[in-house]
Amino acid sequence: MLSSLIILIFGTVNHPNLDLNERELALNKRKARLVVTFELSVILLAMLMHVRSEYVFYMSMGITVNAIIMILAK
C-alpha cells in the first residue's frame, strides 16, 4: 500500500528524456493516479473474492516495482 501512496503522490516523473511540458505532465499525472486507483480496486476485489494469493501478490508487486522505478527516476 505504501507503493500506491508513492504513485498517488508523485503521479508522473518528468524525466529529461521525456521532456514533458506542464500540460502533458498534469495530464499524465491524472492518468497515472486513475490507473493506480483502478489497480488498487482490482486488487481489493480479488482479495474479497478469495482469488489465489499468488495472483494478488504479483499484482501488488507490479505496483511496487513501478513505485521503485519512480523513486529512482526522481
VOPAGU-2260 file (C-alpha; in pm, 1 decimal, decimal comma):
REM VOPAGU-2260
SITE   aa  ch    i         X         Y         Z
SITE  MET   A    0       0,0       0,0       0,0
SITE  LEU   A    1     295,7     231,3      54,9
SITE  SER   A    2     386,6     186,5    -310,1
SITE  SER   A    3      42,4     301,7    -416,8
SITE  LEU   A    4      72,3     605,3    -195,7
SITE  ILE   A    5     405,7     693,2    -358,7
SITE  ILE   A    6     248,7     669,0    -704,6
SITE  LEU   A    7     -50,2     877,0    -593,7
SITE  ILE   A    8     180,4    1148,6    -458,1
SITE  PHE   A    9     427,4    1162,8    -747,6
SITE  GLY   A   10     185,8    1080,5   -1026,9
SITE  THR   A   11     437,9    1111,1   -1308,1
SITE  VAL   A   12     808,4    1187,3   -1301,0
SITE  ASN   A   13     931,7    1420,3   -1572,8
SITE  HIS   A   14    1247,4    1250,3   -1692,3
SITE  PRO   A   15    1485,9    1451,7   -1915,4
SITE  ASN   A   16    1433,1    1201,3   -2196,7
SITE  LEU   A   17    1057,2    1268,6   -2188,7
SITE  ASP   A   18    1077,7    1649,6   -2163,4
SITE  LEU   A   19     706,1    1692,0   -2087,2
SITE  ASN   A   20     558,2    2038,7   -2081,0
SITE  GLU   A   21     332,7    2145,0   -1790,6
SITE  ARG   A   22      10,3    2044,7   -1966,2
SITE  GLU   A   23     140,7    1699,8   -2062,3
SITE  LEU   A   24     279,7    1645,6   -1713,4
SITE  ALA   A   25     -50,7    1734,7   -1548,1
SITE  LEU   A   26    -243,0    1508,4   -1787,0
SITE  ASN   A   27      -5,8    1215,4   -1729,4
SITE  LYS   A   28     -21,1    1263,6   -1351,4
SITE  ARG   A   29    -400,3    1248,7   -1363,3
SITE  LYS   A   30    -393,7     934,5   -1577,7
SITE  ALA   A   31    -134,7     765,3   -1352,6
SITE  ARG   A   32    -347,1     835,9   -1046,3
SITE  LEU   A   33    -657,1     697,1   -1217,7
SITE  VAL   A   34    -472,2     381,3   -1322,7
SITE  VAL   A   35    -329,2     314,2    -976,2
SITE  THR   A   36    -673,3     368,7    -823,0
SITE  PHE   A   37    -820,1     119,1   -1069,6
SITE  GLU   A   38    -540,7    -129,9    -995,9
SITE  LEU   A   39    -599,2     -98,2    -622,2
SITE  SER   A   40    -969,2    -159,8    -679,0
SITE  VAL   A   41    -892,3    -474,3    -877,8
SITE  ILE   A   42    -656,6    -598,8    -605,6
SITE  LEU   A   43    -912,1    -530,1    -334,0
SITE  LEU   A   44   -1185,1    -701,4    -533,7
SITE  ALA   A   45    -959,4   -1000,7    -593,9
SITE  MET   A   46    -890,4   -1025,3    -222,1
SITE  LEU   A   47   -1260,7   -1007,1    -140,4
SITE  MET   A   48   -1335,1   -1278,7    -397,1
SITE  HIS   A   49   -1062,6   -1500,9    -244,8
SITE  VAL   A   50    -858,5   -1516,8    -563,1
SITE  ARG   A   51    -538,3   -1717,4    -520,9
SITE  SER   A   52    -294,4   -1519,6    -312,6
SITE  GLU   A   53     -19,9   -1561,7    -572,4
SITE  TYR   A   54    -218,7   -1358,4    -823,9
SITE  VAL   A   55    -281,8   -1080,2    -573,4
SITE  PHE   A   56      85,8   -1086,2    -476,2
SITE  TYR   A   57     202,2   -1043,9    -836,0
SITE  MET   A   58     -41,7    -758,9    -895,3
SITE  SER   A   59      88,0    -588,3    -582,0
SITE  MET   A   60     448,2    -643,9    -686,2
SITE  GLY   A   61     378,6    -472,1   -1018,5
SITE  ILE   A   62     274,6    -159,3    -831,2
SITE  THR   A   63     576,6    -189,1    -601,6
SITE  VAL   A   64     820,8    -214,1    -891,1
SITE  ASN   A   65     660,1      86,2   -1055,3
SITE  ALA   A   66     696,0     291,2    -734,7
SITE  ILE   A   67    1063,6     192,1    -700,8
SITE  ILE   A   68    1132,3     297,8   -1058,7
SITE  MET   A   69     959,8     631,1    -995,4
SITE  ILE   A   70    1174,8     694,0    -688,7
SITE  LEU   A   71    1491,6     609,0    -881,9
SITE  ALA   A   72    1390,8     843,3   -1165,5
SITE  LYS   A   73    1315,6    1128,7    -926,2
